[in-house]
C-alpha cells in the first residue's frame, strides 16, 4: 500500500499508539500497519530478514540495528522512558513497595509473581530478585510468561503480583498498577525510534517519526504510563 507505513514496535508503546495512530492517520491520510512484540523478538525478526519502514525498540536494541546498518543513524529519536512497576488484580489490596525492604517483604508474601522471560522488564526483575537474595523463593512459585502481558495472569487468578513496564501493565483491563519499583533500584528503559535503511515509504516514516517525537504526543505517552 502506497499510503501505509509499516511499523514494528516494542510492546511498551502499544497503549499509546492506539490513540496516536488514529490521530496521525486522520491528519495525514497515511495508514500505520503496526506489529507489536518484545524488543528481543523484533531484533530476531529483523535479523531474519523481516522488512519495515520504521522501528521502535529499546535504545540499546536500536543502537544494535544501527550498528548493523539496518536503521539510518541520522533518523534515530528518543521517545520516552519507561519504569518497571507492579500490579494487582482490581479491588485487591495494594502491597507496600515504597522501599527495598517493603518490596522484598511484599514479593515474599505473594502466593505467586508473574514476570516475563523475553522482555527487558523480565531480565531486570530476574537480576533484581537474585541481587535481593530471594530468587529461589520467588521462582519456586513464579509464573514466567514467555512473552505478552504478565498482568493477564492476575485476571486469570494465577498470580497475586505482576511485574512489567508500567505502560505494558496498563494494557490489561481488570488490574490496578500499584506503582513503580523504587527508582533507586532500577534504570528506566528508553524507547527510541528510527527509519529502516531499506524503508519502502521513507517519507511517510520520517513524517511519523517527527510526529512521535513532537511535544503534542507527550500527554498521550504520560497517560499510557511512559515519561516523555
C-alpha positions as CSV (number, residue, x, y, z in Angstrom):
1,X,0.0,0.0,0.0
2,X,1.4,3.3,-1.1
3,X,-0.2,5.3,1.7
4,X,0.8,3.0,4.5
5,X,3.8,2.9,6.8
6,X,4.9,-0.5,8.2
7,X,6.0,-0.2,11.9
8,X,7.5,-2.8,14.2
9,X,7.3,-1.6,17.8
10,X,8.2,-2.8,21.3
11,X,5.1,-3.7,23.5
12,X,5.7,-0.7,25.7
13,X,4.3,1.7,23.1
14,X,1.2,-0.4,22.3
15,X,-1.2,1.6,24.5
16,X,0.0,5.0,23.4
17,X,-0.1,4.0,19.7
18,X,-3.8,3.1,19.9
19,X,-4.7,6.7,20.0
20,X,-1.7,8.2,18.3
21,X,-2.2,6.1,15.2
22,X,-5.7,7.2,14.7
23,X,-4.7,10.9,15.2
24,X,-1.8,10.6,12.7
25,X,-4.0,8.7,10.1
26,X,-6.7,11.3,10.4
27,X,-4.3,14.2,9.9
28,X,-2.1,12.8,7.2
29,X,-4.1,10.1,5.4
30,X,-1.2,7.8,5.9
31,X,-2.2,4.4,7.5
32,X,0.0,2.8,10.1
33,X,0.4,-1.0,9.7
34,X,1.8,-1.8,13.2
35,X,3.0,-5.0,14.8
36,X,4.0,-5.2,18.5
37,X,6.4,-7.6,20.2
38,X,9.2,-7.5,22.8
39,X,12.4,-5.8,21.6
40,X,14.4,-9.1,21.6
41,X,11.7,-10.8,19.4
42,X,11.8,-7.9,17.0
43,X,15.6,-7.9,16.8
44,X,15.5,-11.6,15.8
45,X,12.8,-10.9,13.1
46,X,14.8,-8.0,11.7
47,X,17.9,-10.2,11.5
48,X,15.9,-13.0,9.9
49,X,15.1,-10.5,7.1
50,X,11.7,-9.0,8.0
51,X,11.2,-5.6,6.4
52,X,9.6,-2.5,7.8
53,X,9.7,1.3,7.3
54,X,10.1,2.2,11.0
55,X,11.0,0.5,14.2
56,X,10.5,1.4,17.9
57,X,12.9,-0.5,20.2
58,X,14.8,0.0,23.4
59,X,17.7,2.4,22.9
60,X,20.2,-0.5,23.2
61,X,18.2,-2.5,20.6
62,X,18.0,0.4,18.2
63,X,21.8,1.1,18.6
64,X,22.5,-2.6,17.7
65,X,20.5,-2.4,14.4
66,X,22.0,1.0,13.6
67,X,25.4,-0.7,14.0
68,X,24.3,-3.5,11.7
69,X,23.3,-0.9,9.0
70,X,19.6,-1.8,9.2
71,X,18.4,1.6,10.6
72,X,19.5,5.0,9.4
73,X,21.6,6.5,12.2
74,X,20.5,10.1,11.5
75,X,16.8,9.2,11.8
76,X,17.1,8.0,15.4
77,X,14.9,9.8,18.0
78,X,14.3,9.0,21.7
79,X,10.6,8.9,22.5
80,X,10.0,8.0,26.2
81,X,11.3,6.4,29.3
82,X,9.6,3.5,30.9
83,X,9.8,2.3,34.5
84,X,9.1,-1.3,35.7
85,X,6.1,-1.5,38.0
86,X,3.9,-3.9,40.0
87,X,0.2,-4.5,39.6
88,X,-2.5,-6.4,41.4
89,X,-6.0,-7.6,40.3
90,X,-8.5,-4.7,40.5
91,X,-10.0,-4.4,44.0
92,X,-7.2,-6.3,45.7
93,X,-5.1,-4.7,48.5
94,X,-2.0,-2.7,47.3
95,X,1.1,-4.1,48.9
96,X,3.8,-1.7,50.2
97,X,6.6,-1.4,47.6
98,X,7.9,2.0,48.6
99,X,11.4,0.9,49.8
100,X,13.6,-2.1,49.0
101,X,12.8,-3.7,52.3
102,X,9.0,-3.3,51.8
103,X,9.3,-4.6,48.2
104,X,11.2,-7.7,49.4
105,X,8.5,-8.4,52.1
106,X,5.7,-7.9,49.6
107,X,7.3,-10.2,47.0
108,X,7.9,-12.9,49.5
109,X,4.3,-12.7,50.9
110,X,2.8,-13.1,47.4
111,X,1.4,-16.5,46.5
112,X,2.8,-16.1,43.0
113,X,4.6,-13.4,41.0
114,X,4.2,-13.2,37.2
115,X,7.1,-11.8,35.1
116,X,8.2,-12.2,31.6
117,X,11.1,-14.2,30.2
118,X,11.8,-12.2,27.0
119,X,11.2,-8.6,27.8
120,X,13.6,-6.1,29.3
121,X,11.5,-5.9,32.5
122,X,11.7,-9.7,33.0
123,X,15.5,-9.8,32.6
124,X,15.8,-6.9,35.0
125,X,13.4,-8.5,37.6
126,X,15.3,-11.8,37.4
127,X,18.5,-9.9,38.2
128,X,16.8,-7.9,41.0
129,X,15.5,-10.8,43.0
130,X,18.9,-12.5,42.6
131,X,20.5,-9.4,44.0
132,X,18.0,-9.3,46.8
133,X,18.8,-12.9,47.7
134,X,15.1,-14.1,47.2
135,X,15.4,-15.6,43.7
136,X,14.9,-19.2,44.8
137,X,11.8,-18.4,46.9
138,X,10.2,-16.3,44.2
139,X,10.9,-18.6,41.3
140,X,9.6,-21.6,43.2
141,X,6.0,-20.3,42.6
142,X,6.6,-17.7,39.9
143,X,4.6,-17.6,36.6
144,X,7.2,-16.9,34.0
145,X,5.4,-15.7,30.8
146,X,7.3,-16.4,27.6
147,X,6.0,-13.2,26.0
148,X,3.0,-10.9,26.2
149,X,1.3,-9.2,29.1
150,X,2.1,-10.5,32.6
151,X,-1.0,-8.8,34.1
152,X,-3.2,-11.2,32.3
153,X,-2.1,-13.8,35.0
154,X,-3.7,-11.5,37.7
155,X,-7.1,-11.6,35.9
156,X,-6.9,-15.4,35.5
157,X,-6.1,-15.7,39.2
158,X,-2.8,-17.5,38.6
159,X,-0.7,-14.7,40.2
160,X,-1.0,-12.2,43.1
161,X,1.5,-9.7,41.6
162,X,2.6,-8.9,38.1
163,X,5.8,-7.2,37.1
164,X,6.4,-5.4,33.8
165,X,6.9,-2.0,32.3
166,X,4.1,0.2,33.7
167,X,3.0,1.0,30.1
168,X,2.6,-2.7,29.5
169,X,0.7,-3.4,32.7
170,X,-1.8,-0.7,31.7
171,X,-2.7,-2.7,28.6
172,X,-4.7,-5.2,30.6
173,X,-8.2,-4.5,31.9
174,X,-9.2,-5.6,35.4
175,X,-5.9,-4.7,37.1
176,X,-4.5,-1.8,39.1
177,X,-0.9,-0.6,38.9
178,X,0.4,-0.3,42.5
179,X,3.3,1.9,41.3
180,X,6.9,1.7,40.1
181,X,9.6,-0.4,41.8
182,X,11.6,2.2,43.8
183,X,13.5,4.3,41.3
184,X,16.8,3.8,43.1
185,X,16.6,0.1,42.3
186,X,16.1,0.5,38.5
187,X,17.3,2.2,35.4
188,X,14.4,3.2,33.2
189,X,14.2,1.7,29.7
190,X,14.5,4.3,27.0
191,X,12.3,3.6,23.9
192,X,13.7,5.0,20.7
193,X,12.6,5.0,17.1
194,X,14.3,5.1,13.7
195,X,13.7,4.7,9.9
196,X,14.8,1.4,8.3
197,X,17.7,1.9,5.9
198,X,15.7,0.0,3.2
199,X,12.3,1.6,4.0
200,X,9.9,1.5,1.1
201,X,8.0,4.5,2.4
202,X,10.8,6.6,3.8
203,X,9.0,10.0,3.6
204,X,6.0,8.6,5.4
205,X,8.3,7.0,8.0
206,X,10.1,10.4,8.6
207,X,6.7,12.1,9.0
208,X,5.6,9.6,11.6
209,X,9.0,9.9,13.4
210,X,8.5,13.7,13.6
211,X,5.0,13.3,14.9
212,X,6.0,10.7,17.6
213,X,8.8,13.0,18.9
214,X,6.7,16.2,18.9
215,X,5.5,17.8,22.2
216,X,1.8,17.3,21.2
217,X,2.1,13.5,21.9
218,X,3.6,13.9,25.4
219,X,0.2,13.8,27.2
220,X,-0.8,10.5,25.5
221,X,2.6,9.0,26.4
222,X,2.1,10.0,30.0
223,X,-1.4,8.6,30.2
224,X,-0.1,5.3,28.9
225,X,2.5,5.1,31.7
226,X,5.5,6.5,29.9
227,X,7.7,9.5,30.7
228,X,8.2,11.6,27.5
